[in-house]
Amino acid sequence: MFKTATAKHGLGWTPSEFWAATPRELWAAIEAAEEEAKAIKAARNQA
C-alpha cells in the first residue's frame, strides 16, 4: 500500500511518515499532488 500510494501520487513520503499519517492527512496530500500535476500539465500545454 505504501509503494502504491507514494509512487502513484509522487508524495515522496518515508514509510514512517506514511504509516503515521491519518487518513485525512493522506487524502489531503494526494489531492494536493493531483492539483500540482494538473497545473504542471496545463503549463506544458500552454507552452
N, C-alpha and C positions, 0 to 999 in steps of 0.2 A: 504494500500500500504506500509506503514511504517513497519508493522509487517512482511509482506511477504518478503520484501527486506532485512531487518536486520536478521530475523530468518533463512531464506533460505541460506543466504550467510555468516552468522555469523559476521556481521560487528561490532556489539557492539556499534552502534551509539545511541545517545539520539534522541528523536523526534525533538528537536530543531536543532541538527546537520544535521539530515536527510533533514528537510524541508529547511534549509538554504543552502544546497549544490547545486551546479549547476549540471545539467545532466552529464557533463564531469567528475566532481569530483566523483559523484555516480558511474558512469561506471568504472572509474579507480579503485575505492575501491573494486568493485565487481570483476574485473579482478584480482586484487592483491589477494583477498581472494580465488579465484578459483585456482590460481597458488600455493598458500600456501597449499591448500587442496591437490592438486596433488602431491606436494613434500612430504607431510606427508604420503600420501598413498603409494608413491614409497618407502619411507624409511621403512614403515611397511612391504612391500612385500619383501624387501631385508633382513629383519631380520630373 
